[in-house]
Amino acid sequence: MYVGQGFTAIGLIHYNGLYSATRKAKGKRQKAKGKRQKAKGKRQKAKGKRQKAKGKRQKAKVD
């Protein structure tokens, strides 16, 4: 907790991270979250493509 703030409302808000010390930091966090979500989507999409291709190869072996 911040020095000298004790359990005041503002102290708790800062401690719980509801209000970032700088607005800039919040923007950076949001941006990073977006990048993570985007990357996750790309990974999922690529995995699907791999699975689909694998299925096609297996099917070709059977035919």
C-alpha positions in Angstrom: 0.0 0.0 0.0 1.0 3.6 -0.5 2.9 5.1 2.4 0.7 7.1 4.8 -2.6 6.3 3.2 -3.7 3.5 5.4 -7.1 2.1 4.7 -8.5 5.3 3.2 -10.8 4.9 0.2 -8.1 6.3 -2.2 -5.5 4.0 -0.6 -7.6 0.9 -1.3 -8.4 2.0 -4.8 -4.7 2.3 -5.6 -3.9 -0.9 -3.8 -6.6 -2.9 -5.6 -5.4 -1.4 -8.9 -8.7 0.1 -9.9 -7.0 3.3 -10.6 -3.7 3.1 -12.3 -1.1 5.6 -11.2 -1.0 6.9 -14.8 -3.6 6.7 -17.5 -0.8 5.9 -19.9 -0.2 2.6 -18.1 -3.8 1.5 -18.5 -3.6 2.2 -22.3 -0.5 0.1 -22.6 -2.2 -2.8 -20.7 -5.2 -2.6 -22.9 -3.1 -2.5 -26.0 -1.1 -5.5 -24.8 -4.3 -7.4 -24.1 -5.5 -6.8 -27.6 -2.3 -8.1 -29.0 -2.6 -11.3 -26.9 -6.1 -11.9 -28.0 -5.2 -11.4 -31.6 -2.3 -13.7 -31.4 -4.5 -16.4 -29.7 -6.9 -16.2 -32.5 -4.2 -16.6 -35.1 -2.9 -19.7 -33.2 -6.4 -21.2 -33.1 -6.9 -20.6 -36.8 -3.6 -22.1 -37.7 -4.3 -25.2 -35.5 -7.6 -25.7 -37.3 -5.9 -25.5 -40.7 -3.3 -28.1 -39.6 -6.0 -30.5 -38.4 -8.0 -30.1 -41.6 -4.9 -30.8 -43.7 -4.1 -33.8 -41.6 -7.6 -35.2 -42.1 -7.3 -34.7 -45.8 -4.0 -36.6 -45.9 -5.4 -39.5 -43.8 -8.4 -39.7 -46.1 -6.2 -39.8 -49.1 -4.4 -42.8 -47.7 -7.6 -44.7 -47.2 -8.9 -44.0 -50.7 
